[in-house]
Amino acid sequence: MHITFARMPPKRKLFEDVLIVDTGHKGMSIGKTQDGRVVMVEGVIPGDRVDASAGRKRKGMYQCKPERFIEYSAHRVDPFCSHFGTCGGCKWQHMKYDAQLEFTEKSVLDALKRIAHIPDPPMQPIIGCTEPIHYRNKMEYTFTDRRWLTEEELDGNVFDETPVAGSFDETPLLRNGLGLHVAGAFAHVVNITTCFLQPEPANAIRNFVRDFAIEHQMSFQIVKYHKGFLRNLVLRNNSSGQFMVTLVFGEEDPGMRDKLLKAMTKKFDCISSLYFCINTKLNDSTFDLDFTLVAGSPYLPMQLGHIEYHLGPKSFFQTNSRQAETMCRVVQQMAGLSGNELVYDLYSGIGSFALYMAKDARQIVGIEEIREAVDDAKLNALHNQISNVHFFAGDVRKLILLPEVHQFGKPDVIITDPPRAGMEASVVESLLYLGAPKIVYVSCNPATQARDIELLSSRYHLINAQPIDMFPQTAHVENVALLIHG
């Protein structure tokens, strides 16, 4: 007779009395054990002392969770959002804002020392955000028919059992929700009631859409399989209180679609642009989809200093408008233009830097891979009556040395704002070949920026660095670096 024994889960290794000494990657923190070992711990901040249970090992280091708090950090505060700790939108709400600035500034300094190998980096104090809540001008939410249940709901067995027409859930436990993804679990969604990242009436719009859809028995998608009628909701706002709202549907149902869209326009006067699109793909990207304008203007006006940008539903724009203007001023100051310079703006997006600085330059050439962003840049140049900027769509690696670009001459200043992965090796080589007197390097990833600065160090020297906190309540930080040739 064959007997099968149930496998017991392995007992987790416990590290006792771990002192949290620094912040780490993706919201984790760095802890030191009593015997000097280094571990990564989630849900803690520098100054905490905890007993931590070990999870998986990555790159020789244990990823841990706190089991017991021995002592709380002096930097701790109570989170202001009820979803904190489950929702993946914020990581640092439990840390005082001045401490957040201290550790984000330190992350930039450490990267320049450790990766760029600059012993004493020239760096200015970080520029904090005057409003560390309600600072975002864009949020993207996900519909789900299996919302993440809170501990209270699980303990009380509280479920939404309202049947939903066309639902793909075969069980009676239908849990419709609209919100943000669970931290570390993309297939799960937290049903958000109040989010503090975007100003009102963002919460009112999102909650109305969810409640109306449930009341009228519309099917919410199964996130894992991308099936269902309601898929995504995108809210974008400007400083005047106008909203551009985009609903992404997973399938065609004109009757249900029009019922929801009409209800939204009737309920909210602040919706100045209302769009929808149909996405039946296995990914959430909408750049290749057609958008239909239901009501209002095709563009949302967004002001940065003296430039007014017209944004469409596919437009990329910095999600913190106030700090975006701050960053434009910093880039402008570091470029030090006199009116006679030719400027290359690499990874130029919709031309935020190029259009902002055009009045101070002889000519600006922007290069951007996303064609829709280049189209937006050209439209915004016309809208602001700017004629001394030229935008090219294509791969920076290929275009930077082509005759079409070089017809304008050798650049006096290069502005580069690459994605988080940093500049490609061939782009770094091209910058060394061009030898522009100044490079202003804007980055959302201090580590890859420091790597590229080190690669440029044979011909360029770091003169100044300015960290800017674009995303309060998170570990993300932008850094603007000035490099001088010679």
Steps between C-alpha positions, in 0.01 A plus 500: 500500500633842401468769766533869408593748771400867474802723467525750784600853401863569589555701814622849420840607623467771766749785539471650847555866589571636151584871489373674186782728386405628154245499221540258212355405163125508419390616845700235687736601780845377596544332838800375693482196725680469833776295334551758222306338217306724260135421418222678311178562693166625367257727686763661722703823500847597625511509879256211551619191692319178416502125506479405132406174331695407188335437166675432173863581439594739220860572401616333821279716722187395690173684426324525837176605666474650848354256755527722807596863557744544786540875461343750262700756304486868593418561132171308523157655460154348463406449132218729388353251250299195604633305200868550592693177531281314251476742208818531292458874440698624803788351698599770749182641654622371837809725481513873577537705184826667604643152559378391156695789348807409704507143373417577136778758497735244653411247228622743233818580693574130559452417130743773392758379752460126455418466128640818339807474730492869596634523859346838581215567254403867452132491591233742614242421772193324365205715393196371682138518394295778658193272492598139577141381446259564211799568275429266207328619182435148369383170649422168331258261670413137427159332514486154657229248584724355772600797712756444775324429829606679816573305818171629645307366202672164521439476874135597462446310174363820341455463125315687231264233368312718251481304171662673205375439147768345279744439783763235442504398866336161550466542875234709677767699682523792258724773630492791254750777557685789339840604623875443502707185490609327819865557584700211357192327353402659168212257435321626814328836536415702811158663485585864571252717687722803568835567332711794616722521192267695270281798593122485518267428337714207383368277779143602426536417129660161564249399768207612285619293203543189716167535679308577180654197326408269789147640519448438127658152514795570269772236499837586653807338347687197629844662516694178456324412174413852375134405454200715585325819386661760729880503492667831593419855606750784442455838673713797397459850645652846476544780751169658392304197620419366154509124446569285197340159562568190293309174540663188358253223418597136451222423257228661290166578663374832359187503714678459835788724385277793401293468820814539716656779291179706496463462876854628552452812285174578677650454849833687466538848350877480558543235227619716211607201284344154499653219294464125466688222322461124458794284610468126437876434522688311770684814610379836631690719250267729307747689279404286199124536553246745359339738750149639455413843635156483660465853636696819548835614366750263335777652714560580866699824550796467737713799601874489574624851561456703179413193286151355460498136391200333339486139614310221329405162651831347384725792598786441745541775758671521836242394759602769752434833327650727768824305524512463121517879475768501771699247299467708182644800687791290633581368151478852363740632766751221446491542122587869548379604155579846360284485187770386256517127580392194304345250743437129448210370711529120510203283602304824467148364558237764425770767507468614861860623525533607136193722498568640847857603401441597137494874573855479640657298215584557134370158402383187680489152342288237676528125441233262632418138418123516564343655190182608683715702743676670209164585343396656833827695516448645153139595576605669824776691322239637258259574784766704683625663176850357539691465173858423606441139607518193276385156611602166348324168563721195529760311699745736671780250432448534124388860456757678714773470234285521183539789252138614551586584857851629436383747238446739790864475612696376800310527830614744767281338765349151517202427723431132553205351689507124435268231642579328831744265327722797417675575171596222263877440466496625140337828609773552761760438227325755276508761776872443547548537124293819474683659791243769583631748762208421734276203571197539726397149602148456646426162657232320698750228595812617690670161451489494118577871487810444714602211274477725193687784673782257570500393132523866396775580752783465245392834350244648740505609863201533733466865602165498677212271593150598610262235640128580473225312684239437231316219679443557875409191706726289275873431468510634143706811431604707198852634469634766264877487441722753321804356319771719349734392222872506570 
